């Protein structure tokens, strides 16, 4: 059986992807012994990328298109967890959103890292970002306001 740099075989990675779907996780990143494994799922098909030669595609179910969202009427997006706030996917990437950005329900607003897991925070409705209340790299608390959307 083909093994990755972590000693995981392809079936174990597929099981991890399945567990992610079951628990609503959008991103899992594992690093160790000079290799890394990143499983990410969202509006594009889930992908698994290894820094070793083997790469695995995790199957993703197609979901029905969501009903059109209504405009926000002054909503505060609060942190669902304690963790580190990241405004962009990487240091050299543009922020997901900034003041004045138009967002639709389900759009990624930021990532919060907690216990080595990256959690995407998404818009709950359509609207315009009127305030970004946290700085990238800042530790945020549970229920802390991250964004205001109108």
VOZA-893221 format. One record per residue: residue in three letters; x, y, z of N, C-alpha, C in turn; residue number from 0. Coordinates in nm, 4 decimals. Layout:
BEGIN
- ALA,X,Y,Z,X,Y,Z,X,Y,Z,NUM
...
This chain:
BEGIN
- UNK,0.0844,-0.1175,0.0000,0.0000,0.0000,0.0000,0.0894,0.1245,0.0000,0
- UNK,0.0544,0.2240,-0.0810,0.1348,0.3455,-0.0923,0.1215,0.4303,0.0336,1
- UNK,0.2355,0.4709,0.0876,0.2373,0.5521,0.2086,0.2921,0.6893,0.1777,2
- UNK,0.2471,0.7891,0.2542,0.2956,0.9255,0.2412,0.4104,0.9453,0.3385,3
- UNK,0.4650,1.0671,0.3442,0.5741,1.0981,0.4360,0.5342,1.0888,0.5822,4
- UNK,0.4048,1.0823,0.6121,0.3582,1.0727,0.7502,0.3354,0.9296,0.7932,5
- UNK,0.3517,0.8360,0.7015,0.3187,0.6987,0.7334,0.1707,0.6719,0.7145,6
- UNK,0.0964,0.7666,0.6562,-0.0453,0.7477,0.6271,-0.0583,0.6882,0.4881,7
- UNK,-0.1510,0.5938,0.4717,-0.1747,0.5441,0.3376,-0.2916,0.6228,0.2772,8
- UNK,-0.3145,0.6019,0.1504,-0.4164,0.6767,0.0769,-0.5543,0.6584,0.1415,9
- UNK,-0.5873,0.5379,0.1847,-0.7171,0.5117,0.2475,-0.7332,0.5947,0.3751,10
- UNK,-0.6280,0.6084,0.4543,-0.6357,0.6872,0.5773,-0.6590,0.8349,0.5454,11
- UNK,-0.5985,0.8843,0.4390,-0.6203,1.0239,0.3992,-0.7639,1.0427,0.3536,12
- UNK,-0.8170,0.9461,0.2780,-0.9578,0.9543,0.2349,-1.0514,0.9538,0.3564,13
- UNK,-1.0184,0.8723,0.4561,-1.0994,0.8683,0.5787,-1.0937,1.0021,0.6522,14
- UNK,-0.9772,1.0657,0.6532,-0.9632,1.1972,0.7138,-1.0503,1.2994,0.6401,15
- UNK,-1.0514,1.2933,0.5065,-1.1356,1.3834,0.4272,-1.2831,1.3593,0.4583,16
- UNK,-1.3214,1.2325,0.4726,-1.4597,1.1988,0.5067,-1.4967,1.2543,0.6445,17
- UNK,-1.4071,1.2407,0.7408,-1.4294,1.2941,0.8756,-1.4454,1.4454,0.8720,18
- UNK,-1.3666,1.5116,0.7853,-1.3793,1.6573,0.7712,-1.5210,1.6943,0.7266,19
- UNK,-1.5705,1.6242,0.6237,-1.7059,1.6524,0.5731,-1.8108,1.6291,0.6812,20
- UNK,-1.7999,1.5161,0.7522,-1.8968,1.4828,0.8562,-1.9028,1.5873,0.9670,21
- UNK,-1.7872,1.6484,0.9986,-1.7793,1.7439,1.1091,-1.7811,1.8895,1.0648,22
- UNK,-1.8002,1.9134,0.9352,-1.8086,2.0503,0.8861,-1.6769,2.1253,0.8868,23
- UNK,-1.5645,2.0537,0.8908,-1.4341,2.1196,0.8884,-1.4000,2.1583,0.7448,24
- UNK,-1.3401,2.2748,0.7268,-1.3048,2.3196,0.5927,-1.1556,2.3094,0.5658,25
- UNK,-1.0755,2.2974,0.6700,-0.9314,2.2921,0.6490,-0.8644,2.2161,0.7623,26
- UNK,-0.7751,2.1236,0.7261,-0.6929,2.0527,0.8226,-0.5511,2.0564,0.7693,27
- UNK,-0.4573,2.0946,0.8537,-0.3171,2.1003,0.8146,-0.2358,2.0241,0.9182,28
- UNK,-0.1511,1.9314,0.8709,-0.0679,1.8510,0.9587,0.0762,1.8659,0.9101,29
- UNK,0.1679,1.8941,1.0023,0.3091,1.9026,0.9646,0.3911,1.8176,1.0594,30
- UNK,0.5005,1.7650,1.0089,0.5896,1.6866,1.0920,0.6913,1.6126,1.0081,31
- UNK,0.8066,1.5863,1.0647,0.9133,1.5115,0.9983,0.9481,1.5681,0.8613,32
- UNK,0.9447,1.7004,0.8462,0.9836,1.7635,0.7211,0.8807,1.7568,0.6103,33
- UNK,0.7593,1.7084,0.6381,0.6530,1.7032,0.5379,0.5291,1.7708,0.5925,34
- UNK,0.4382,1.8046,0.5015,0.3127,1.8641,0.5463,0.1983,1.8088,0.4640,35
- UNK,0.0817,1.8025,0.5249,-0.0404,1.7565,0.4611,-0.1443,1.8640,0.4853,36
- UNK,-0.2106,1.9086,0.3784,-0.3148,2.0109,0.3897,-0.4364,1.9604,0.3152,37
- UNK,-0.5470,1.9456,0.3862,-0.6751,1.9082,0.3273,-0.7664,2.0285,0.3408,38
- UNK,-0.8199,2.0740,0.2283,-0.9057,2.1923,0.2301,-1.0271,2.1647,0.1445,39
- UNK,-1.1422,2.2076,0.1926,-1.2642,2.1948,0.1132,-1.3444,2.3219,0.1270,40
- UNK,-1.4198,2.3530,0.0268,-1.5002,2.4743,0.0261,-1.5871,2.4757,-0.0963,41
- UNK,-1.5978,2.5907,-0.1645,-1.6820,2.6014,-0.2815,-1.6200,2.5350,-0.4032,42
- UNK,-1.4901,2.5053,-0.3968,-1.4233,2.4302,-0.5028,-1.4053,2.2883,-0.4532,43
- UNK,-1.3804,2.1908,-0.5415,-1.3627,2.0537,-0.4936,-1.2530,2.0454,-0.3881,44
- UNK,-1.2729,1.9539,-0.2952,-1.1731,1.9368,-0.1895,-1.0416,1.8946,-0.2514,45
- UNK,-0.9325,1.9411,-0.1939,-0.8031,1.9000,-0.2444,-0.7147,1.8604,-0.1288,46
- UNK,-0.6288,1.7669,-0.1563,-0.5297,1.7254,-0.0580,-0.3953,1.7408,-0.1255,47
- UNK,-0.3058,1.8104,-0.0621,-0.1747,1.8318,-0.1222,-0.0674,1.7919,-0.0230,48
- UNK,0.0312,1.7187,-0.0700,0.1431,1.6764,0.0127,0.2695,1.7393,-0.0405,49
- UNK,0.3652,1.7635,0.0466,0.4924,1.8158,0.0004,0.5847,1.7013,-0.0420,50
- UNK,0.5324,1.5795,-0.0384,0.6037,1.4634,-0.0914,0.5418,1.4312,-0.2271,51
- UNK,0.6016,1.3470,-0.3092,0.5527,1.3256,-0.4448,0.4068,1.2829,-0.4572,52
- UNK,0.3532,1.2084,-0.3635,0.2157,1.1610,-0.3764,0.1172,1.2725,-0.3487,53
- UNK,0.0108,1.2801,-0.4283,-0.0975,1.3765,-0.4060,-0.2285,1.3002,-0.4189,54
- UNK,-0.3258,1.3379,-0.3391,-0.4522,1.2660,-0.3334,-0.5663,1.3634,-0.3557,55
- UNK,-0.6625,1.3270,-0.4356,-0.7836,1.4065,-0.4512,-0.8930,1.3406,-0.3677,56
- UNK,-0.9532,1.4161,-0.2777,-1.0621,1.3639,-0.1957,-1.1933,1.3916,-0.2668,57
- UNK,-1.2796,1.2921,-0.2836,-1.4064,1.3153,-0.3521,-1.4932,1.4115,-0.2722,58
- UNK,-1.5716,1.4901,-0.3417,-1.6566,1.5902,-0.2780,-1.7965,1.5759,-0.3339,59
- UNK,-1.8958,1.5707,-0.2463,-2.0337,1.5628,-0.2914,-2.0774,1.6984,-0.3440,60
- UNK,-2.1589,1.6970,-0.4482,-2.2174,1.8207,-0.4993,-2.3401,1.8524,-0.4153,61
- UNK,-2.3467,1.9741,-0.3680,-2.4613,2.0142,-0.2869,-2.5516,2.1042,-0.3685,62
- UNK,-2.6788,2.1056,-0.3339,-2.7738,2.1909,-0.4036,-2.7348,2.3370,-0.3845,63
- UNK,-2.7606,2.4187,-0.4856,-2.7276,2.5608,-0.4764,-2.8109,2.6240,-0.3651,64
- UNK,-2.7487,2.7092,-0.2811,-2.8238,2.7714,-0.1725,-2.9233,2.8734,-0.2255,65
- UNK,-3.0282,2.8947,-0.1488,-3.1267,2.9954,-0.1852,-3.0619,3.1332,-0.1765,66
- UNK,-3.1064,3.2283,-0.2578,-3.0475,3.3626,-0.2511,-3.0582,3.4195,-0.1098,67
- UNK,-2.9506,3.4797,-0.0637,-2.9487,3.5366,0.0713,-3.0028,3.6787,0.0683,68
- UNK,-3.0597,3.7189,0.1787,-3.1067,3.8562,0.1890,-2.9917,3.9459,0.2322,69
- UNK,-3.0052,4.0742,0.2076,-2.9028,4.1713,0.2470,-2.8956,4.1788,0.3997,70
- UNK,-2.7756,4.2007,0.4503,-2.7557,4.2178,0.5936,-2.8114,4.3529,0.6368,71
- UNK,-2.8597,4.3600,0.7560,-2.9088,4.4856,0.8102,-2.8234,4.5306,0.9269,72
- UNK,-2.6939,4.5369,0.9098,-2.6041,4.5758,1.0182,-2.5710,4.4579,1.1068,73
- UNK,-2.4986,4.3623,1.0538,-2.4653,4.2393,1.1255,-2.3222,4.2451,1.1766,74
- UNK,-2.3002,4.1954,1.2969,-2.1658,4.1790,1.3517,-2.1282,4.0327,1.3359,75
- UNK,-2.0156,4.0078,1.2721,-1.9644,3.8717,1.2597,-1.8703,3.8518,1.3776,76
- UNK,-1.9033,3.7548,1.4628,-1.8252,3.7309,1.5849,-1.7475,3.6009,1.5733,77
- UNK,-1.6371,3.5951,1.6436,-1.5537,3.4755,1.6425,-1.6248,3.3615,1.7152,78
- UNK,-1.6344,3.2450,1.6508,-1.6980,3.1311,1.7168,-1.6025,3.0566,1.8100,79
- UNK,-1.4726,3.0937,1.8067,-1.3705,3.0240,1.8845,-1.2595,3.1203,1.9250,80
- UNK,-1.1767,3.0769,2.0177,-1.0547,3.1495,2.0535,-0.9460,3.1016,1.9588,81
- UNK,-0.8700,3.1941,1.9013,-0.7631,3.1542,1.8110,-0.6934,3.2742,1.7503,82
- UNK,-0.6112,3.2482,1.6492,-0.5364,3.3536,1.5819,-0.6101,3.3902,1.4535,83
- UNK,-0.6387,3.5194,1.4376,-0.7110,3.5734,1.3223,-0.6150,3.5926,1.2060,84
- UNK,-0.6534,3.5424,1.0883,-0.5762,3.5657,0.9670,-0.6690,3.6246,0.8616,85
- UNK,-0.6321,3.7416,0.8090,-0.7144,3.8106,0.7098,-0.6949,3.7543,0.5701,86
- UNK,-0.5871,3.6784,0.5476,-0.5559,3.6243,0.4154,-0.5099,3.4798,0.4286,87
- UNK,-0.5076,3.4100,0.3151,-0.4671,3.2697,0.3140,-0.3185,3.2518,0.3431,88
- UNK,-0.2370,3.3523,0.3084,-0.0938,3.3469,0.3362,-0.0415,3.4891,0.3499,89
- UNK,0.0824,3.5014,0.3938,0.1409,3.6339,0.4154,0.1470,3.7167,0.2877,90
- UNK,0.1666,3.6527,0.1728,0.1785,3.7272,0.0479,0.0480,3.7325,-0.0318,91
- UNK,-0.0634,3.6884,0.0273,-0.1946,3.6933,-0.0382,-0.2704,3.8198,0.0013,92
- UNK,-0.3607,3.8590,-0.0855,-0.4503,3.9707,-0.0539,-0.5488,3.9248,0.0542,93
- UNK,-0.5970,4.0184,0.1382,-0.6977,3.9802,0.2380,-0.8240,3.9279,0.1688,94
- UNK,-0.8939,3.8388,0.2361,-1.0195,3.7882,0.1805,-1.1153,3.9038,0.1565,95
- UNK,-1.1276,3.9923,0.2553,-1.2145,4.1097,0.2443,-1.1483,4.2286,0.3115,96
- UNK,-1.1940,4.3463,0.2769,-1.1515,4.4698,0.3436,-1.2713,4.5631,0.3461,97
- UNK,-1.2585,4.6760,0.4122,-1.3695,4.7713,0.4190,-1.4102,4.8070,0.2770,98
- UNK,-1.5400,4.7993,0.2502,-1.5933,4.8287,0.1174,-1.6152,4.7060,0.0317,99
- UNK,-1.5625,4.5908,0.0719,-1.5821,4.4675,-0.0058,-1.7278,4.4248,-0.0018,100
- UNK,-1.7810,4.3849,-0.1179,-1.9152,4.3263,-0.1252,-1.9006,4.1767,-0.1045,101
- UNK,-1.9810,4.1198,-0.0168,-1.9750,3.9765,0.0101,-2.1119,3.9142,-0.0113,102
- UNK,-2.1089,3.7870,-0.0425,-2.2312,3.7078,-0.0538,-2.2294,3.6033,0.0565,103
- UNK,-2.3467,3.5564,0.0925,-2.3571,3.4535,0.1950,-2.2668,3.3374,0.1572,104
- UNK,-2.1824,3.2944,0.2537,-2.0925,3.1828,0.2312,-1.9526,3.2227,0.1888,105
- UNK,-1.9306,3.3503,0.1511,-1.7969,3.3958,0.1145,-1.7052,3.3907,0.2368,106
- UNK,-1.5801,3.3516,0.2154,-1.4827,3.3474,0.3241,-1.4437,3.4893,0.3632,107
- UNK,-1.4499,3.5185,0.4927,-1.4114,3.6490,0.5458,-1.2708,3.6453,0.6043,108
- UNK,-1.2361,3.5352,0.6707,-1.1056,3.5220,0.7351,-1.0856,3.3770,0.7755,109
- UNK,-0.9713,3.3518,0.8354,-0.9411,3.2197,0.8915,-0.9013,3.2410,1.0368,110
- UNK,-0.9475,3.1514,1.1230,-0.9039,3.1531,1.2623,-0.8365,3.0194,1.2899,111
- UNK,-0.7100,3.0279,1.3345,-0.6343,2.9081,1.3671,-0.6519,2.8790,1.5151,112
- UNK,-0.6950,2.7580,1.5442,-0.7117,2.7145,1.6827,-0.6630,2.5710,1.6934,113
- UNK,-0.5679,2.5473,1.7794,-0.5146,2.4131,1.8037,-0.4675,2.3477,1.6734,114
- UNK,-0.3935,2.4245,1.5939,-0.3346,2.3773,1.4676,-0.4382,2.3495,1.3583,115
- UNK,-0.5658,2.3825,1.3827,-0.6692,2.3682,1.2806,-0.7054,2.5068,1.2283,116
- UNK,-0.7217,2.5169,1.0967,-0.7591,2.6428,1.0348,-0.9093,2.6392,1.0065,117
- UNK,-0.9819,2.7361,1.0606,-1.1273,2.7416,1.0486,-1.1669,2.8626,0.9661,118
- UNK,-1.2357,2.8389,0.8546,-1.2825,2.9491,0.7722,-1.4061,3.0107,0.8365,119
- UNK,-1.4082,3.1425,0.8433,-1.5250,3.2151,0.8918,-1.5907,3.2751,0.7679,120
- UNK,-1.7188,3.2469,0.7494,-1.7881,3.2895,0.6279,-1.8987,3.3898,0.6583,121
- UNK,-1.9367,3.4633,0.5535,-2.0449,3.5614,0.5660,-2.1777,3.4884,0.5840,122
- UNK,-2.2596,3.5416,0.6716,-2.3897,3.4815,0.6981,-2.4977,3.5370,0.6072,123
- UNK,-2.4673,3.6473,0.5363,-2.5636,3.7092,0.4466,-2.4895,3.7966,0.3463,124
- UNK,-2.5610,3.8451,0.2460,-2.5038,3.9364,0.1476,-2.4903,4.0747,0.2098,125
- UNK,-2.3905,4.1505,0.1671,-2.3762,4.2868,0.2165,-2.2405,4.3452,0.1854,126
- UNK,-2.2110,4.4570,0.2515,-2.0836,4.5265,0.2347,-2.0117,4.5323,0.3677,127
- UNK,-1.8824,4.4996,0.3651,-1.8013,4.5047,0.4873,-1.7802,4.6521,0.5218,128
- UNK,-1.8280,4.6927,0.6396,-1.8142,4.8318,0.6819,-1.7012,4.8503,0.7827,129
- UNK,-1.6591,4.7399,0.8474,-1.5502,4.7501,0.9444,-1.4827,4.6146,0.9619,130
- UNK,-1.3505,4.6161,0.9662,-1.2706,4.4984,1.0006,-1.2165,4.5280,1.1401,131
- UNK,-1.2543,4.4455,1.2378,-1.2279,4.4765,1.3783,-1.1099,4.4015,1.4380,132
- UNK,-1.0372,4.3248,1.3579,-0.9209,4.2501,1.4084,-0.8072,4.2640,1.3082,133
- UNK,-0.6861,4.2544,1.3576,-0.5670,4.2623,1.2734,-0.5119,4.1217,1.2501,134
- UNK,-0.4576,4.0978,1.1326,-0.4007,3.9677,1.1000,-0.2897,3.9321,1.1996,135
- UNK,-0.2957,3.8096,1.2516,-0.1986,3.7638,1.3500,-0.2423,3.7883,1.4935,136
- UNK,-0.3526,3.8607,1.5125,-0.4030,3.8934,1.6461,-0.4784,3.7741,1.7048,137
- UNK,-0.4611,3.7503,1.8344,-0.5392,3.6485,1.9033,-0.6762,3.7071,1.9314,138
- UNK,-0.7812,3.6342,1.8905,-0.9182,3.6797,1.9142,-0.9856,3.5873,2.0143,139
- UNK,-1.0795,3.6423,2.0858,-1.1535,3.5690,2.1883,-1.2864,3.5196,2.1326,140
- UNK,-1.3469,3.4248,2.2016,-1.4804,3.3777,2.1675,-1.5774,3.4959,2.1718,141
- UNK,-1.6613,3.5094,2.0708,-1.7651,3.6129,2.0591,-1.7101,3.7537,2.0349,142
- UNK,-1.5806,3.7667,2.0103,-1.5235,3.8986,1.9761,-1.5709,3.9366,1.8359,143
- UNK,-1.6083,4.0622,1.8167,-1.6533,4.1087,1.6856,-1.5325,4.1132,1.5920,144
- UNK,-1.5468,4.0478,1.4756,-1.4417,4.0440,1.3758,-1.4695,4.1407,1.2601,145
- UNK,-1.5973,4.1465,1.2199,-1.6390,4.2298,1.1071,-1.7779,4.2866,1.1340,146
- UNK,-1.8052,4.3975,1.0702,-1.9407,4.4513,1.0637,-1.9782,4.4563,0.9164,147
- UNK,-2.0962,4.4026,0.8867,-2.1464,4.3968,0.7488,-2.2839,4.4611,0.7443,148
- UNK,-2.3021,4.5470,0.6444,-2.4319,4.6131,0.6295,-2.4842,4.5908,0.4911,149
